[in-house]
Amino acid sequence: MDWLASIDLAGFRFVNQTLSNPVFDQLMPFLSGTTASRLLLALVVLGLMIRGGFRGRMFLACVVAGLLVSDTLVINSIKESVKRPRPFVTHPETNLRVGRGSEYRSFPSGHAGNAAMLATVAFLFWRRSARFTVPVAAGVCASRLYLGVHYPSDVLAGAALGTLGGLGVTLGLERLWQKIGQQCFPIWWRRRPSLLTDPKPDPSAPVFQEGSVALDLEWLRLGRLMLVVLLVFRWFYLKAAVIELSEDEAYQWLWSKHLDWSYYSKPLGIAVAQWIGTHLRGDTELGVRFLSPLMAFAIGWMLLKPLARWTSARTSVLFLVAVSATPLLAVGSILITIDPLLVMFWTAAVVWGWRAITEDSTRWWIFTGLASGGVFLSKYSSPFLWASFGIFLLAWPPARAQLRRPGPWLALVVNLICTLPVLLWNQANGWITVRHLSERGGLDSKWQPTAKFLLDFVGAVPALMNPVFFVAIVWAAIAFLRTRNRRSHPQAAILNYLLCFGAPVFLWFFGYTLRARVQPNWIAPSIVPLFLFAAVWWHHQAEPRRRTAGRLLKVGVAIGLPIVVLLHDTNLVEKISGYSLPDRIDPLRRVRGHKALASLVQEERIKFEKAGGKPVFLIADHYGRAGLLSFYTPEARVRIGTDRPLVTVRSSDVPENQFWFWPEYRYAGRAGENALYVLEVDKEQPIPERLLREFDSVSSLGLFNVVERGHHRHRIQLFACRGTH
């Protein structure tokens, strides 16, 4: 195969060196991606979104799907597996005309793949576009050689994969529409029998008004299909392991290996969720997070029909689109934290509670009690839920009769029964959770009003809720509350109900910022009720407010969806703009570099073990890092559940995390063994006094930079600890 390598290198040198000229020096960077060319591309995309009609938006949808499939899932996976060095690494004579970037991600070319995919999709939608897009795509491919960052084989492979991705995604969607459109969406299919071409008017086609039973059924089918597609996509995304586990996910994964009635800082819900996921899909990123997309699916499924009754089927589906373009909810559909559990049970309690009230049903009240118990077992938040029920039942006269029925009180009893596991565990462990939560919330210190946390909250929450949708919610709430006769509104009962389950939680934490720092995710249970409230209020407005609602929805989705896509893979920023996000502002920095960290630490541990002739275990400076090292170090994963786990966390005199309650993770019983202490730092630190007291001798091994894809993800300092006391 040496002759192929020779041809590859000769072709690269011909374009990179022989063809060098001043014109190409200006043209090739523009084709490969400069600020001007990317701005031009952004304007084209914006134009298609606003003025491109259905066909233009379908084109953009196919392009986005093609990017996710061909670039994120296929090309990036091959890059990580092959790790081919770029030409300038092995051939110093290369004319490198751009930054070095990731030096070992040459094969295949992502730029070539994306350009070919874009040209392919454009050709399928508009045949004449090939006159322009094909030469541009060829120019992009040639620019990667000219700039010195790819070989011809990289470009050819990338272009082939991009073309196949564009064909597969676009023709696959078209075939899917041809197959299911006529059966499931006959009205829409008659209007548009093909996604790729504009239909010819059919005078004989029946006209269905918005709100007709037949059209509503199609909207509801579309909503269910959208939920299924999102569920499957999220599972495929997790299987591709584009992002790694966060500290909390890895830490709580360890909980799932030690099931108990409760834990140091949280109830048992998150551990049970991870136990189920890992038993279904194994100890992988997909297994750990398996239930999170399923919970997002369940929330959407629960809301689709009730919201259709309160508004219309069309508005219900548009609501699903809006929440999919909301960063905080989108993140919750991927990461497995306590928030997806909390939001799912909170939403169930809100929906089932409404049925219990309107149908005067004891059975639905018991279901509501079970859901509120799930809220407590997720995040101790059921007192907020019952406060919301209390506010509504007292403030809305027609609902007060429920207080004289057994239903609400039975639901409350069911909720109280669900608190027993947490109470029993805490009673046996000195009520440690109460102490932890009081410290976390600043209740262990005297209240000194401050506004320094308020600005952080006000800045973060609108961004995470989507600033446009946040404005729409605030607008709706103020307008509704200012209405003199609110009870005359056709949906006054449900509007008051939803506001009672959203506003109190939000306002409580908003006010609490005057005492302590409030994390933006703490308001998570309030988001779905507030979105529902805004959807119902805007739907029942007269013109021109309904036109305003439509504009807000379009702008919110146009802003939110790109952000949500980038939150799935911020490496796309570099592909789109040519500039990578600095680590300090990369929102995915918490889910990257951990596998590389574990590999580096394991390598140093093996060196230390060979040099010392004794077993070496790992001590992490933080419970989250201990979880990550346990998950991403194969040997550590095997030893979980034994009496000598490989990874533990630094010792303490009082409980500081869940490791305190697992005797096998303490140093006792490991006398004479050596350990490697892992400390994440900005600059070199002195030897911790506690280590000097716990080991015969301790020495610093220095600083280590953890590099992933050319980015410095972590800086750690390692300490060799010899002879446990």
C-alpha positions in Angstrom: 0.0 0.0 0.0 3.1 2.3 -0.1 2.2 3.4 -3.6 -1.2 4.7 -2.4 0.5 6.7 0.4 3.0 8.1 -2.2 0.1 9.2 -4.5 -1.7 10.7 -1.5 1.4 12.7 -0.5 2.2 13.7 -4.1 -1.3 15.1 -4.5 -1.1 17.0 -1.3 2.2 18.6 -2.2 0.9 19.5 -5.6 -2.0 21.5 -4.2 -0.3 22.7 -1.1 3.0 23.9 -2.6 3.0 23.8 -6.4 -0.3 25.6 -6.8 0.6 28.4 -4.3 -0.3 31.8 -5.6 -1.7 35.1 -4.1 -5.2 34.6 -5.4 -5.6 31.2 -3.7 -4.0 32.7 -0.6 -7.1 34.8 -0.3 -9.7 32.5 -1.8 -9.0 29.3 0.0 -9.3 30.6 3.6 -12.6 32.1 2.5 -13.9 28.8 1.2 -12.6 26.9 4.2 -14.3 29.3 6.6 -13.6 32.9 7.5 -15.7 35.4 9.5 -17.0 36.9 6.2 -18.0 33.5 4.6 -19.6 32.3 7.8 -21.6 35.5 8.1 -22.8 35.1 4.5 -23.8 31.5 5.3 -25.7 32.7 8.4 -27.6 35.2 6.4 -28.6 32.5 3.9 -29.8 30.3 6.7 -31.8 33.1 8.3 -33.3 34.0 4.9 -34.4 30.4 4.4 -35.9 30.2 7.9 -37.9 33.5 7.5 -38.7 33.5 3.7 -38.0 30.0 2.5 -41.4 28.7 3.3 -42.1 25.0 4.1 -39.6 23.8 1.5 -36.8 26.0 2.7 -37.3 24.9 6.3 -37.4 21.3 5.3 -34.1 21.8 3.5 -32.6 23.2 6.7 -34.0 20.4 8.7 -32.4 17.8 6.4 -29.1 19.7 6.6 -29.2 19.7 10.4 -30.0 16.0 10.4 -27.3 15.4 7.9 -24.8 17.3 10.1 -25.7 15.2 13.2 -25.5 11.9 11.3 -22.6 12.3 8.9 -20.4 14.7 10.9 -21.2 14.2 14.6 -21.9 10.5 14.7 -19.9 9.1 11.7 -17.0 11.4 10.8 -16.1 12.4 14.4 -16.2 8.7 15.5 -13.8 7.7 12.7 -11.5 10.6 13.6 -11.4 9.5 17.2 -10.7 5.9 16.1 -8.1 6.5 13.4 -6.3 9.5 15.0 -4.4 10.1 11.8 -1.8 13.0 12.2 -2.3 16.0 10.0 0.2 16.7 7.2 2.0 19.4 9.0 2.8 17.0 11.9 4.7 14.5 9.8 5.9 16.8 7.0 7.4 19.9 8.4 7.8 21.4 4.9 4.0 21.8 4.7 2.7 25.3 4.0 0.4 25.7 7.0 -1.8 28.7 6.3 -4.2 28.3 9.3 -4.0 27.4 13.0 -2.8 23.9 13.9 -6.1 22.8 15.6 -6.4 19.2 16.6 -3.2 17.6 15.3 -4.4 14.0 15.2 -7.8 14.3 13.6 -7.0 14.3 10.0 -9.0 11.4 8.6 -11.7 12.0 7.3 -12.1 15.7 6.6 -15.2 17.2 8.4 -15.2 20.3 6.2 -15.3 18.2 3.0 -18.0 16.0 4.5 -20.2 19.0 5.4 -19.7 20.7 2.1 -20.5 17.6 0.2 -23.5 16.9 2.4 -24.8 20.4 1.9 -24.4 20.3 -1.9 -26.2 16.9 -2.0 -29.2 18.0 0.0 -29.4 21.2 -2.0 -29.4 19.2 -5.2 -32.2 17.0 -4.0 -34.3 20.0 -3.2 -33.3 22.2 -6.2 -31.7 20.5 -9.1 -30.3 23.7 -10.6 -28.4 24.5 -7.4 -25.7 22.0 -8.4 -24.3 24.7 -10.8 -23.3 26.7 -7.7 -23.1 24.3 -4.8 -20.9 21.6 -6.4 -18.1 24.0 -7.5 -18.2 25.5 -4.0 -18.1 22.1 -2.3 -15.1 21.2 -4.6 -13.4 24.4 -3.6 -13.9 23.7 0.1 -12.4 20.3 -0.4 -9.4 21.8 -2.3 -9.0 24.4 0.3 -8.3 21.8 3.0 -5.3 20.6 1.0 -4.1 24.1 0.1 -4.2 25.2 3.7 -2.1 22.3 4.8 -4.5 20.5 7.1 -5.7 17.4 5.1 -4.4 14.8 2.6 -6.4 14.1 -0.6 -7.6 10.8 1.0 -9.0 12.7 4.0 -11.0 14.9 1.6 -12.2 12.1 -0.6 -13.3 10.0 2.4 -15.0 13.0 4.0 -16.8 14.0 0.8 -18.0 10.4 0.2 -19.3 10.1 3.8 -21.0 13.6 3.5 -22.6 12.7 0.2 -23.9 9.4 1.6 -25.1 11.1 4.7 -27.0 13.8 2.7 -28.5 11.2 0.4 -29.4 8.8 3.3 -31.0 11.4 5.5 -32.9 13.3 2.8 -34.1 10.4 0.8 -34.9 8.5 4.0 -37.1 11.3 5.3 -38.8 11.5 1.8 -39.4 7.8 1.7 -40.7 7.9 5.3 -43.1 10.6 4.3 -44.3 8.7 1.3 -44.8 5.6 3.4 -46.6 7.0 6.5 -47.9 10.3 5.2 -50.8 9.0 3.2 -51.9 6.7 6.0 -51.3 8.8 9.1 -51.5 12.4 7.7 -53.9 12.2 4.7 -54.9 15.8 4.9 -51.3 17.1 4.9 -50.2 14.5 2.4 -52.7 15.7 -0.1 -51.5 19.2 0.3 -47.8 18.2 0.0 -47.2 14.7 -1.3 -43.4 15.3 -1.5 -41.1 17.1 0.9 -38.7 17.9 -1.9 -40.9 19.7 -4.3 -43.6 22.4 -4.2 -47.0 20.9 -4.8 -49.4 21.8 -7.6 -52.7 23.2 -6.4 -55.5 20.6 -6.2 -58.9 22.3 -6.5 -60.7 19.1 -5.6 -58.9 18.7 -2.2 -61.3 19.2 0.7 -60.6 22.2 3.0 -60.4 21.5 6.7 -60.6 24.4 9.2 -58.3 24.6 12.1 -59.9 22.8 15.0 -61.7 20.2 13.0 -61.6 16.7 14.4 -59.8 15.3 11.4 -57.1 17.9 11.4 -56.7 17.7 15.2 -56.1 14.0 14.9 -53.2 14.7 12.5 -51.7 17.2 14.8 -51.8 14.8 17.7 -50.2 12.1 15.5 -47.5 14.5 14.6 -46.9 15.3 18.2 -46.6 11.6 19.1 -44.3 11.0 16.2 -42.1 13.9 17.2 -41.8 12.5 20.7 -40.8 9.1 19.4 -38.2 10.6 17.0 -36.7 12.7 19.7 -36.6 9.7 22.1 -34.8 7.5 19.5 -32.4 10.4 18.5 -31.5 11.0 22.1 -30.7 7.4 22.7 -28.5 7.2 19.6 -26.8 10.4 20.7 -26.0 8.9 24.1 -24.8 5.7 22.5 -22.4 7.7 20.4 -20.8 9.0 23.7 -20.3 12.5 22.3 -20.2 13.7 25.8 -18.9 12.0 29.0 -20.5 11.7 32.4 -20.6 14.7 34.7 -19.3 14.6 38.2 -22.7 14.2 39.8 -23.8 11.5 37.3 -20.7 9.4 38.1 -21.0 10.0 41.8 -24.7 8.9 41.8 -23.8 6.0 39.5 -21.8 4.8 42.5 -24.9 5.2 44.6 -26.7 2.8 42.3 -24.1 0.2 43.1 -24.9 0.7 46.8 -28.7 0.9 46.9 -30.1 2.3 50.2 -33.1 4.0 51.6 -31.6 7.4 51.2 -28.2 9.1 50.7 -26.2 11.9 52.2 -27.5 14.7 50.0 -30.4 13.3 48.0 -33.3 10.8 48.3 -33.1 7.3 46.7 -34.8 8.2 43.4 -31.8 9.1 41.3 -29.9 5.9 42.5 -32.9 3.7 41.5 -33.2 5.4 38.1 -29.5 4.7 37.4 -29.8 1.2 38.7 -32.6 0.5 36.2 -30.8 2.2 33.3 -27.5 0.3 33.9 -29.3 -3.0 34.3 -30.9 -2.4 30.9 -28.0 -1.0 29.0 -24.9 -1.7 31.1 -22.4 0.6 32.7 -22.0 2.9 29.8 -23.0 6.6 29.2 -26.1 5.3 27.6 -26.9 3.0 30.5 -26.4 5.6 33.1 -28.6 8.1 31.2 -31.0 5.7 29.6 -34.1 6.9 31.6 -33.5 10.6 31.0 -34.8 10.7 27.4 -37.6 8.3 28.4 -38.6 10.8 31.2 -38.7 13.6 28.7 -40.8 11.4 26.4 -43.2 10.7 29.3 -43.6 14.4 30.1 -44.5 15.3 26.5 -46.9 12.3 26.2 -48.7 13.3 29.4 -49.1 16.9 28.3 -50.1 16.4 24.6 -53.8 15.7 25.0 -54.6 17.8 28.1 -53.0 20.9 26.5 -55.0 20.1 23.3 -58.2 20.2 25.3 -57.2 23.5 27.0 -56.1 25.1 23.7 -55.9 23.1 20.4 -54.0 20.2 19.0 -51.9 22.5 16.9 -50.9 24.6 19.9 -50.1 21.5 21.8 -47.6 20.3 19.2 -46.1 23.8 18.9 -45.7 23.7 22.7 -43.6 20.6 22.2 -41.5 22.4 19.7 -41.0 25.3 22.1 -39.9 23.1 25.0 -37.5 21.4 22.6 -35.9 24.8 22.0 -35.5 25.5 25.7 -31.9 24.9 26.8 -32.7 23.8 30.4 -35.3 21.3 29.4 -33.2 20.0 26.5 -30.3 19.4 28.8 -32.6 17.6 31.2 -33.6 15.2 28.4 -30.0 14.1 28.1 -28.2 14.3 31.5 -29.5 12.0 34.3 -29.7 14.3 37.3 -32.4 14.7 39.9 -34.1 17.4 37.8 -35.6 15.1 35.1 -37.1 12.9 37.8 -38.4 15.9 39.7 -39.9 17.5 36.6 -41.6 14.3 35.5 -43.2 13.6 38.8 -44.1 17.3 39.3 -45.8 17.3 35.8 -47.7 14.1 36.6 -48.9 15.6 39.9 -50.1 18.7 38.1 -51.9 16.9 35.3 -53.4 14.2 37.6 -54.3 16.8 40.2 -56.3 18.7 37.7 -58.2 15.6 36.7 -58.8 14.8 40.4 -60.3 18.3 40.9 -62.3 18.6 37.7 -63.6 15.0 37.9 -64.0 15.0 41.7 -62.1 11.7 41.6 -60.6 10.0 44.7 -58.7 7.6 42.4 -56.9 10.5 40.6 -56.1 12.0 44.0 -54.4 8.8 45.0 -52.4 8.9 41.7 -51.6 12.5 42.5 -50.3 11.4 46.0 -48.1 8.8 44.3 -46.7 11.5 42.0 -46.1 13.9 44.9 -44.3 11.0 46.7 -42.1 10.7 43.6 -41.4 14.4 43.8 -40.2 14.0 47.4 -38.1 10.9 46.5 -36.5 12.9 43.7 -35.6 16.2 45.5 -37.5 16.8 48.8 -39.7 19.3 46.9 -43.2 18.0 47.6 -43.8 20.8 50.3 -43.7 23.3 47.4 -46.1 21.1 45.5 -48.6 20.9 48.4 -48.3 24.6 49.0 -49.3 25.1 45.4 -52.3 22.8 45.8 -53.2 24.7 48.9 -53.0 28.1 47.3 -55.2 27.0 44.4 -57.8 25.2 46.5 -58.2 28.2 48.9 -58.0 30.9 46.2 -60.4 29.3 43.6 -63.9 29.1 45.1 -65.2 26.2 42.9 -62.3 24.0 44.0 -62.7 24.6 47.8 -65.2 21.7 48.0 -62.3 19.4 47.5 -61.1 20.2 50.9 -64.2 18.6 52.3 -63.6 15.4 50.2 -61.3 12.6 51.2 -59.2 12.8 48.0 -56.7 15.5 48.8 -56.1 14.1 52.3 -55.6 10.6 51.0 -53.1 12.0 48.5 -51.2 13.8 51.3 -51.1 10.5 53.4 -49.7 8.7 50.4 -47.0 11.4 50.1 -46.2 11.1 53.8 -45.8 7.3 53.5 -43.3 7.9 50.7 -41.2 10.1 53.0 -40.6 7.1 55.4 -37.5 5.7 53.7 -35.7 9.0 53.9 -36.8 9.6 57.5 -35.7 6.2 58.7 -32.3 6.4 57.0 -31.7 9.9 58.4 -32.8 8.9 61.9 -30.2 6.1 61.8 -27.5 8.5 60.5 -27.8 11.5 62.8 -30.1 13.5 60.4 -27.1 14.3 58.3 -29.2 15.3 55.3 -30.9 18.1 57.3 -27.5 19.4 58.3 -26.2 19.3 54.7 -29.3 21.0 53.2 -29.2 23.7 55.8 -25.5 24.4 55.0 -26.2 24.3 51.3 -29.0 26.8 51.6 -27.1 29.1 53.9 -29.5 28.4 56.8 -26.6 27.7 59.2 -25.6 31.3 59.2 -27.3 34.6 60.1 -29.2 36.2 57.2 -27.5 39.3 55.9 -29.4 40.6 52.8 -27.3 40.8 49.7 -27.9 41.4 46.0 -24.7 39.8 44.7 -26.5 36.5 44.0 -29.6 38.2 42.5 -27.7 39.3 39.4 -26.4 35.8 38.7 -29.9 34.4 38.9 -31.4 37.1 36.8 -28.7 36.6 34.1 -28.8 32.8 34.0 -32.5 31.9 34.3 -33.8 33.8 31.2 -31.0 32.4 29.1 -31.7 28.8 30.2 -35.4 29.2 29.8 -34.9 30.8 26.3 -35.0 34.6 26.6 -37.9 34.9 24.1 -40.0 32.4 25.9 -39.2 34.0 29.2 -40.5 37.3 28.0 -43.6 35.6 26.7 -44.2 34.0 30.1 -43.7 37.2 32.0 -45.8 39.1 29.5 -48.7 36.6 29.9 -48.5 36.6 33.7 -48.5 40.3 34.1 -51.4 40.7 31.6 -53.4 38.0 33.2 -52.9 39.4 36.7 -53.8 42.9 35.6 -57.1 41.7 34.2 -59.8 43.2 36.4 -62.2 40.2 36.0 -59.9 37.3 35.6 -62.7 34.8 36.3 -64.4 35.8 33.1 -61.6 34.4 31.0 -62.8 31.2 29.1 -59.9 29.3 30.6 -59.6 31.1 34.0 -59.6 28.0 36.1 -56.7 26.2 34.4 -54.8 29.5 34.1 -55.0 30.1 37.8 -54.2 26.5 38.5 -51.0 26.4 36.3 -49.9 29.8 37.6 -50.2 28.4 41.2 -47.8 25.5 40.3 -45.2 27.7 38.6 -45.1 31.2 40.1 -44.6 30.3 43.8 -41.6 28.1 43.2 -40.0 30.6 40.9 -40.7 33.6 43.2 -39.5 31.7 46.2 -36.1 31.0 44.7 -36.0 34.5 43.2 -36.4 36.0 46.7 -34.0 33.5 48.2 -31.2 34.9 46.1 -31.2 37.8 48.7 -29.9 35.3 51.2 -27.7 32.7 49.4 -26.7 31.6 45.9 -29.5 29.8 44.0 -28.6 27.4 41.2 -30.7 28.0 38.1 -31.8 24.4 38.0 -33.6 24.8 41.3 -36.5 26.4 39.5 -36.9 23.3 37.2 -40.3 22.2 38.5 -41.8 25.6 37.8 -40.8 25.7 34.1 -43.4 23.3 32.6 -46.4 24.8 34.5 -45.2 28.3 33.4 -44.8 27.3 29.8 -48.3 25.7 29.9 -49.7 28.8 31.4 -48.2 31.0 28.7 -49.4 28.6 25.9 -53.0 28.7 27.2 -53.0 32.4 27.7 -51.6 33.3 24.3 -53.8 30.8 22.5 -56.9 32.5 23.8 -55.9 36.0 22.9 -57.6 37.9 20.1 -55.7 39.4 17.1 -53.2 41.0 17.0 -51.8 39.4 20.1 -52.1 36.0 18.5 -49.9 37.2 15.6 -47.5 38.5 18.3 -47.5 35.0 19.8 -46.6 33.5 16.5 -43.7 35.8 16.0 -42.4 35.1 19.5 -42.6 31.4 18.9 -40.7 31.7 15.6 -38.0 33.9 17.0 -37.7 31.8 20.2 -37.3 28.6 18.1 -34.9 30.3 15.8 -32.7 31.3 18.7 -33.3 28.3 20.9 -32.8 25.4 18.5 -29.3 26.3 17.4 -28.3 26.7 21.1 -29.8 23.3 21.9 -27.9 21.8 19.0 -24.7 23.3 20.1 -25.3 22.1 23.6 -25.3 18.6 22.3 -21.8 19.2 20.7 -20.0 22.5 21.2 -17.3 21.3 18.8 -19.7 22.4 16.1 -18.8 26.0 17.1 -15.3 25.4 15.8 -16.7 23.8 12.6 -19.1 26.7 12.0 -17.0 29.7 13.1 -13.5 28.4 12.9 -12.9 29.4 16.5 -13.1 26.9 19.4 -14.8 27.9 22.6 -12.4 28.6 25.4 -12.7 26.0 28.1 -13.8 28.5 30.7 -17.0 29.3 28.7 -17.6 26.0 27.1 -20.9 24.7 28.6 -19.8 21.1 28.0 -16.5 21.5 29.8 -18.0 19.5 32.8 -18.7 16.5 30.5 -15.3 16.3 28.7 -11.8 15.2 29.3 -12.7 12.7 32.1 -11.7 9.6 30.2 -8.4 11.2 29.3 -8.0 12.1 33.0 -8.6 8.6 34.1 -6.2 7.2 31.5 -3.4 9.6 32.7 -4.0 8.8 36.4 -4.1 5.1 35.7 -0.8 5.3 33.8 0.9 7.1 36.7 -0.6 4.7 39.2 0.9 1.7 37.3 4.3 3.4 37.3 4.1 4.1 41.0 3.0 0.5 41.7 5.9 -1.0 39.7 8.4 1.3 41.4 7.1 0.7 44.9 6.4 -3.0 44.7 3.1 -2.5 46.5 -0.6 -2.2 45.5 -1.6 1.4 44.9 -5.1 2.8 45.3 -6.4 6.2 44.2 -7.6 9.0 46.4 -9.6 11.8 44.8 -9.9 15.3 46.2 -13.6 15.5 45.4 -16.5 13.0 45.5 -17.4 13.7 41.8 -13.8 13.1 40.7 -13.8 9.8 42.6 -17.0 8.8 40.7 -15.4 9.7 37.4 -12.2 7.8 38.1 -14.3 4.8 39.2 -16.3 4.9 36.0 -13.6 5.5 33.5 -10.9 3.3 35.0 -11.7 -0.3 33.9 -9.9 -1.8 36.9 -11.7 0.5 39.3 -15.1 -0.4 37.8 -14.4 -4.1 38.3 -13.6 -3.6 42.0 -16.7 -1.7 42.9 -18.7 -3.7 45.4 -15.6 -5.5 46.8 -14.1 -4.8 50.2 -11.1 -3.1 48.5 -12.3 -0.6 45.9 -9.5 1.0 43.8 -10.8 4.6 44.1 -11.9 6.5 47.2 -12.2 10.1 48.3 -10.1 12.1 50.8 -10.9 11.3 54.4 -12.6 13.8 56.7 -13.4 14.0 60.4 -17.2 14.5 59.8 -19.5 13.3 56.9 -18.9 15.4 53.8 -20.3 13.0 51.2 -21.8 9.6 50.7 -18.4 7.8 50.9 -18.4 8.3 54.7 -21.2 5.8 54.9 -19.4 3.1 53.0 -16.8 1.5 55.3 -14.9 -0.2 52.5 -14.0 3.2 51.1 -12.1 4.3 54.2 -8.4 3.8 54.6 -8.8 1.4 57.5 -7.7 -2.1 56.7 -5.2 -0.9 54.1 -2.3 -0.4 56.4 1.0 -0.4 54.6 -0.5 0.2 51.1 0.5 3.1 48.9 -1.9 5.6 47.3 -1.9 8.2 44.6 -3.7 11.4 45.6 -5.4 13.3 42.7 -5.9 17.0 43.2 -7.3 19.4 40.5 -5.4 22.7 40.7 -4.6 25.9 38.9 -1.1 26.0 40.2 1.2 23.7 42.2 0.1 23.2 45.8 2.0 22.1 48.9 1.5 18.7 50.4 -1.8 18.6 52.3 -1.3 18.3 56.1 -3.9 15.5 56.3 -1.9 13.3 54.0 1.2 13.8 56.0 -0.6 12.6 59.1 -2.1 9.5 57.3 0.9 8.2 55.4 4.5 7.5 56.3 5.7 9.8 53.6 4.2 11.9 50.8 5.9 13.5 47.8 4.5 15.6 44.9 4.9 14.1 41.4 4.2 17.5 39.9 1.5 19.0 37.6 -0.1 17.2 34.7 -2.2 18.7 31.9 -5.0 16.6 30.6 -5.4 17.4 26.9 -8.3 16.2 24.8 -8.6 17.2 21.1 -6.1 20.0 21.5 -7.9 21.4 24.6 -6.5 21.5 28.1 -9.5 20.0 30.0 -7.9 19.6 33.4 -4.8 20.4 35.3 -4.0 18.0 38.2 -1.3 17.5 40.7 -0.4 14.0 41.8 1.0 13.0 45.2 2.7 9.7 45.9 1.6 8.5 49.3 3.6 5.7 50.9 2.6 3.5 53.7 -1.0 4.0 55.0 -1.1 4.2 58.8 
